């Protein structure tokens, strides 16, 4: 189904050139930097100036300007559009980190809508009025993909109720970037979880299946509920056995590698304690990929120059986790 769009006429005054405008092109980099534009690494000041001028040129060519209406109409319209989230989007071209736009999401008549807003904003209150937006309706399948044949359905998802035995990992709607990537990550992690369910390991999070909505869409992924991450336990100053902890993480990684899988995101925040004891599990499989496959955009630390999912990616993560554990253990001993 084609995306719905709500356009507003542009302003005719001289101020129109400087009003907020909204990007509607998904392949921003390709249009913003068409070949054969030569890029060279420059100093921060010159890079900023060059990037700014290129962004200005792009905005003039591709952005639509919205019209401003009287206060009463603006208040009424904004009351019909419920703000949901805002997030800055950045890109990197030729080694230069470049701000692209602010992505804003709204809720309206049981549908999510999004807009790409030119400019950076400190808070929601600083955003331009809704009627100035070029809004696009978000396809539901971009957020909640249809259940694939063969994927397990969780019989009793607890919806994260306190004290429940299951944790339902919901889609992070604020991470939506205007592409179907979010829904694809959900299905990908469900496939990995199902594969691990067939080959379980005590140090890997246990997958129970998909939470499914009324229309057969995947609304979440169900796992065993765990107490806290390794990072959280260290931040609250609780004792942690470095050697015992890293051995469990290594065992989890080794099991993944035996299945020719690479986790790609081994960090202290993706390792969780089962309870108040020392037992650990490795969680979060949306970056997990078959060995030799592409390197996912969402990932943890990997070797310099890495372009594929290889075991070495997880070895780097293990080394960093172990280094953090040793520093923490030394620090807690010094405080005694």
C-alpha positions, 0 to 999 in steps of 0.5 A: 500500500502506498504511503499516505501523505499530508501536504501543506502549501508553502509560505510565500513570504521571504521568511519561507526560506528560513522556516523549518522544513521536512525531508521526505527522501529516505536515501539522503546520503545519495541525494545529498552527496551525488557522485562524483563530488570529491570529498577530502578530510578537512579540519573540524572548522572547514568540515563544519562549514562545508557540511553546512553549505551542502545541507543548505543546498539539499534543503533548498532542493528537497524540502517542503515548507509548511504554512503557519495558521492562526493560533486557534487553528494551530491549537486545534490541530496539535490537539488532534496529533499526539507527539510520540518521540523525536530523535536526531539522525546523523550520517558519515560521509568521507569521515565527516560526521554530518547531522541529517535531520530530526525524526519526529513521530506522532500518533493520530487516529490510531496510526503512527505518522512521521516527519523529517524536520530540518534543524536540531531541537533541544526539546519537544516544545521547540519543534515547529507546529504540526501543521508545518509538517509534511507527514507520512503515515507509517506502514504497520508492517514496518513496526510490527511484521506479520508472523512468519510460518514456522515461528513459535507463538508464545502461549502466555505472554505476560506483557512485562507484568511485575513478578512475571516469569517472562519478559516481552521484548517490545519494538522500540518505536522511537528507533524507527527511521522511516524504513522497514528495518525495525520490523526486519530486526524483530523477525531476525531475532525471532529466527535466531531465538528459535534456532537457539531454542532448538540448541539451548545453552544455560548461559544463553537467554531462553526464547519462548516465542513471539507475542502476536497481535489480533491481526497476526503481527509480531508485537514482541519477543518472549524470553525468560525474565532476568534480574539485571545486567552486568553493567547495572550490578556493577553500577550499584556497587554489588560484588562480582566475581570477574573470573566466574563471570567471564567464563560464563560469557565465554561459554555462551559465545563458544556455543554460538560459534559452534552453531556458526553464529556470531553475536556481534554485540558482546557488552556488559549491558547484554550480559544479565544475571539470572537472579541475585546469585552469580549465574549469567546469560548472554542476551539480545540477539538482534545483531546476531548473524551467521558467520561470514554474513554481513556486519549488522548496522546495530552492533557492538565493538568489532575489530578495526576494518571488520566488514563481516560477521566473524568470530573475532568480533565476539573476541573483541567484545569478550576482551572488553568485558573482561577488562571492565570486570577486572577494573571493577574487581580491583576498584571494589577491593581497594575500597575495602 
